[in-house]
């Protein structure tokens, strides 16, 4: 599956529209639409889109590829929900640590 197809599949798995993802990351819907349609984006733009989809880009050495796929398949049942916001409570955690 191409990266463009993966972006689209991830967005659909999160039940988000292209506009919602674009709004999350501060780009226009047309910019995000080009990503899914097979545009040639900069790495910064891909990272930005991944953030909006609660995902991360990763370079995996080819010799580790099958091991990574196997780990991902094993972890299907133990993953947090796809709609968990990784930024939620980020600043609040520090306050909680100090009993506030």
C-alpha positions in Angstrom: 0.0 0.0 0.0 1.4 3.4 -1.0 1.9 6.2 1.6 -0.9 8.1 -0.1 -3.2 5.1 0.3 -2.1 4.7 3.9 -3.0 8.3 4.7 -6.4 7.8 3.3 -7.0 4.5 5.1 -5.9 6.0 8.4 -8.2 9.0 8.0 -11.1 6.7 7.2 -10.3 4.5 10.2 -10.5 7.6 12.4 -13.8 8.5 10.7 -12.4 11.9 9.7 -13.0 14.0 6.6 -10.2 15.5 4.6 -11.3 18.9 5.9 -11.1 17.8 9.5 -7.6 16.5 9.1 -6.6 19.6 7.3 -8.0 21.8 10.0 -6.2 19.8 12.7 -2.8 20.5 11.1 -3.4 24.0 9.7 -3.5 23.3 6.0 -6.2 23.7 3.4 -8.5 20.8 2.4 -7.0 21.1 -1.1 -3.5 20.7 0.2 -4.4 17.6 2.2 -6.5 16.2 -0.7 -3.3 16.4 -2.9 -1.5 14.3 -0.3 -4.1 11.5 -0.6 -4.3 11.9 -4.4 -0.6 11.1 -4.8 1.1 14.5 -4.7 4.8 14.9 -4.1 4.9 16.6 -0.7 7.8 17.7 1.4 8.8 15.6 4.4 7.6 18.4 6.7 4.2 18.3 5.1 4.0 14.5 5.6 5.0 14.8 9.2 2.3 17.4 9.7 -0.3 15.2 8.1 0.8 12.2 10.2 0.4 14.3 13.4 -3.2 15.1 12.3 -3.9 11.4 12.0 -2.3 10.5 15.3 0.4 8.7 13.5 4.2 8.8 13.0 6.4 8.4 9.9 9.3 6.0 10.3 12.1 4.8 8.2 12.4 1.0 8.6 15.5 -0.9 7.4 14.4 -3.5 4.8 15.9 -6.3 6.8 13.6 -5.4 9.7 10.5 -4.9 7.6 8.9 -8.3 8.1 9.6 -8.2 11.8 7.9 -4.9 12.1 4.9 -6.1 10.2 4.7 -9.1 12.5 4.8 -6.9 15.6 2.1 -4.7 14.2 -0.1 -7.7 13.5 0.4 -9.0 17.0 -0.4 -5.6 18.6 -3.8 -5.2 16.8 -5.8 -6.1 19.9 -3.7 -4.1 22.5 -3.6 -0.8 20.7 -5.3 2.3 22.2 -8.3 3.6 20.3 -7.5 5.3 17.0 -9.2 8.5 18.0 -7.0 9.1 21.1 -5.5 12.6 20.9 -1.8 12.2 21.7 -1.6 15.9 22.6 -4.5 15.8 25.1 -3.3 16.5 28.7 0.3 17.0 27.6 0.6 20.2 29.6 -1.8 19.1 32.3 0.5 16.1 33.2 3.1 18.4 34.7 0.6 20.0 36.9 -0.8 16.6 38.1 2.7 15.5 39.0 2.9 18.4 41.5 -0.4 17.6 43.1 -2.2 20.6 41.6 
